[in-house]
Amino acid sequence: MKAKHSQLNYFLALYILFILFSNIFFSQDKSNNNKEIKESGHYNNSAYKELDSELPTPNSYRTASGAPGKDYYQQKADYVMDIELDENKQTINGIETITYHNFSPDKLEYLWVQLDQNEKRTDSPGKLSDQTNKAPRLSADKFSQNYIEQNPDFGFNIEYIKDSNGKALSYTINHTMMRIDLEKPLLPNEKFIFKIKWNYLINDYIKFGGRSGYEHFPTDNNNVYVIAQFFPRMAVYNDVEGWQNLQFWGSSEFALPFGDYKVNITLPADYVINGTGTITNLKENLTSEQYNRWLKATKTYDSPVLIINEQEARIAETKKSITKKTWKFDAKNVRDFAFSASRKFIWDAMAVKLEGKDVMAISLYPKEGNPLWEKYSTRVVAHTLKEYSKMTFAYPYEKAISVHAHWQGMEYPMICWNYGRPDPDGKYSDATKFGMISVIIHEVGHNYFPMIVNSDERQWTWMDEGLNSFLQFITEQNMHVSFPNEFSLDKNYPSKRGFPKDIVDYMSMNQEALQPIMTQGDFITNLGANAYGKPAIGLNILRTTVLGKDLFDFSFKTYANRWKFKHPTPADFFRTMEDASGTDLDWFFRGWFYTTDFCDIGIKKVTPFILQYSESKEKATGRWVSEENVMFDFKENPEINPTDYTKFKEIAEFVEKLPNESKSKLKNPKYFYEVEFERPGKLIMPIISKFIFEDGTSQEIRFPYLVWRKNEHRNLTKFFAFEKKLKEIIIDAKLETADIDTQNNSWKSDK
């Protein structure tokens, strides 16, 4: 009799739950239908609104799936350059021949060329575009530089521009862009060959700033050069923008076409140099011993081999050659070219095996970088190549170079500049060590985004910085794979961008200081948080909380492979992620990328109930009872159909006929709770609920993002039945959603 009584209790609870939800649903629907319409209509402003109105219409160039279309095209620019670096005059002198291939269906009446060094000219309008105020303290040299000295006039000096026949071409310079007028339009599938001769003064980037230039070391009177944006470079022409000729204001980076490069660089004979592409005369420019060390490095996979050690570098920096030497580089299918040079360099390298192919991880650094750089740099380069290749594609180039450059963090194909300098006595803090490791991962990682997956940095900063910062986070969290003696799963790397909690302070700021991620980079107030941190953390949430790692990783890899060596747009990324995952993500991309909305989900109210019932021959009475009131009484509430004793008897008889195995799985809920969730923040997110019971056990229920679809602008309730008494509820216990206010994220029973 006791067992049967328990079964009646169980099914009575189920039945009342059904009546409860049915009554609430139909009563709400009825009240809404009968409501007098007093307000005017409105557009669909829902957070669930499809992104179609925000994205360009799919076409034969870019498909609705996010893949390149049958008519997709991209231009090509090939360069042959002869460069000379003069360390006495601090100048770059160059002659380049550009072969521009028009693979578009359009005829081009002119070409646009980028002159990024012009951003440093004394008459640059960029110098007037930033806010300035009185600095509280200035050193004497900085005060003199800012207010007394006549600063050098940097920027390109164009000596001539000629066509392949030697005829001068008409051109117009507009700040950092130069238009070259053609005598006749360049037709589809035609190419145009022209030559530019130029020179410019190299800047001391420690003093004058910039992503390129040199650092002077007064103790030994030598320089370390990190040279980029040093030649007139073709702008991008495509199906989206036409000519991408936005000015360079010093912040938003570069949009460049792919091409082949042959570059000859002449400089003092005792300099060590490396850069984009294959050094075709490496053997001639190294001593026989150095070259043999290089050959050894190409077959060494466990630790770096020193091609030039510190002792040799110290000797080299005490002398200055009066002769010159030319280094020859050959690079295929790259979007840019950069190099670094100094007589101070230590050089080490090791091989990395990636899907059966050997890639060289390389570092160049002066003695001032040791012992930190010799211990970590090249090994971190190798680790980065392995981890990024897992998430995207096998690294296609022959090498990746990390160059020590004070206060720098900048990337180019196959080479990057990275900060992280120990104290003069060789000691360094954890902050210096982790800062150096992180910047190496980040800048080497840029080989994938945007050097290969070639997005438009000038327009959409987040497409390279955000995606790269996301992969940087994964690479950092996997440091234990390559550095098991220093890191483990339990004590891993102290990443600063990647965990959702890391973006809470930014998303909590005054809305006047925020812009959506989908903002052109020059107009973003807080570039680091907006274009690096927020998209990286958004992708981490998408991977771990929304899609799951399997679906996300497949989709992300699909995007990377669809668009490697091509020019993707945000729409191509958004559409590919949906297409490959089979999941509607418009709500996520709209909220996280197109708005400044924030996540704040909490618990408004929890009402506990117990079930009381009585049985008689004529009627069965059931009711929900709380400490405050009686919710439903079948006997007294005329709106609810009464249930007679015969119905419960039928249920009991049905249960008796179930197999014993099924009977053993029946639940016997005793405690019932109505939970009202609130969403002060407009950002749609799943509700991740952890229910903790009095006996110490817990249960997690993850409500999908759709839970808000009928309650988008108001609170929602959920009714729960448990066999154990509830002690506590916590929302987002693991801080997965970047919830900006956790004070409303929990409820505790007062009994």
Buried (B, 14 or more C-beta within 10 A) or exposed (E): EEEEEEBBBBBBBEBBBEBBEEBEEEEEEEEEEEEEEEEEEEEEEBBBBEBEEBBBEBEEBBBBBBBBBEEBBBBBBBBBBBBBBBBEEBBBBBBBBBBBBBBBEBEBEBBBBBBBBBBBBEEBEBBEEEEEEEEEEEEEEEEEBEEEEEEBEBBBEBEEBBBEEEEEBEBEBEBBBBBBEBEEEBEEEEBBBBBBBBBBBBBBBBBEEBBBBBBEBEEBEBBBBBBBBBBBBBBBBBBBBEBBBBBBBBBBBBBBBBBBBBBBBBBBBBBBBBBBBBBEBBEEBBEEEBBEBBEBBEEBEEEBBBBBBBEBBBEBBEEBEEEEBBBBBEBBBBBBBBBBBBBBBBBBBBBBEBEEEEBBBBBBBBBBBBEBBBEBBBBBBBBBBBBBBBBBBBBBBBBBBBBBBBEBBBBBBBBBBBBBBBEEEEEBEEEBBBBBBBBBBBBBBBBBBBBBBBBBBBBBBBBBBBBBBBBBBBBBBBBBEBBEEEBEEEEBBEBBBBBBBBBBEBBEBEEEEBBBBBBBBBEBEBBEBBBBBBBBBBBBBBBBBBBEEEBBBEBBBBBBEBBBBBBBBBBBBBBBBBBBBEBEBBBBBBBBBBBBBBBBBBBBEBBBBEBEBEBEEEEBBBBBBEEEEEBBBBEEBEEBEEBEBEBBBEBBEEBEEEEEEEEEEEEEBBBBBBBBBBBBBBBBBBBBBBBBBEEEEEEEEEBEBEBBBEEBEEBBEBBBBBEBBBBBBBBBBEBBBBBBBBEBBBBEBEE
